[in-house]
Amino acid sequence: MKDISMNKKLQIKKGEPLYKWVNRIAEHYNLSKEMKDVLSEVSKESYIEGSIDAQKILLKHK
């Protein structure tokens, strides 16, 4: 099976906002505007879902 791990150069940098990371990845792969928008939406939804899950856990263990 082919190793598909992310190039070290493309990994998130310490303190880097998610939107800047997404933009760096999109630029590296020369993604179209449509694909950049898709990547951005996936990132936003993932962040929102993760935040909601974290709130549920905190409330459950309060």
Buried (B, 14 or more C-beta within 10 A) or exposed (E): EEEEEEEEEEEBEEEEEEEEBBBBBBEEEEBEEEEBEEBBEEBEEEEEEEEEEEEEEEEEEE
